[in-house]
């Protein structure tokens, strides 16, 4: 027996899923704000292995947590959200801006990690309007980019914590 759904039913199921993801996201943020989710591990000491899920939350020294998730919700395997949120935090601190770009990839001679032109990247993610991050890399590289960015701009990555 095959179940055939109408478009209205499919749309209703999609809306239920979006609502559930939004509720899970809000619950996670609430836990952080209440102090239920504390601790975590220092970003620079985090062990990253292939196929490991990404961290859920980045906690900078200010203590203001930043949930890490792609547009689909907190359970998406999106390691590229880690260097993206680190870069956004550096923008908020006033350390990262178009005037310091382009920023080369560590140990690279012709490839950039951050630039003002997103067309130059194979998988560019917009940090803020006018700043782009190259997000095509494996989990270990993306983690190392996040740590490298903090060091590059004079921040101590051991003061930044992640919650898995």
Steps between C-alpha positions, in 0.01 A plus 500: 500500500644835398424823681442796271509844656349812355712813469308654792587201718865516393508872580342434840763237582779736392357776723483260797866408444604868477306579817664209685847612389424855610376376838815287545717800410317724748523235773876467444546878517288510816715235666811702427346823632388325819849365555389137463749447219830616644854400468573334174856463385756754382481548125873449447502169692196351332577170329352476154459168322341422162120458503476650848202732545588869530476690828159647578606817680796740494555694823740796467673648808210744542280201586240586235435167333461463126305192387664341197254375243426540136165630379337159542543477876741404776543137397650559157859388449638843420862534607525810282285682758794495747746725309203701373386585856859568608531743208169668591622536857821663376288742294303590815829564681603735218805294412375354172382744233547553125811711561700198621399281206589284322618254763696207363438143604763377745805369312350606163650723235208562269180405687305715740303413811317834516446754225260771394412315177295185553530404132865407559399204721385154399267488805483849643286580804412862573628609842333841486413705192824555310709232674522136388657186645622199302308214661600210278714281724480196723417514870863509615588783263192703595586459869859603437381805300288611799797466738736666251263796446485569873880489532544711186291777656667482842234297681582205726311195364527322835258760642237401244300192594284263300215278613437184302 
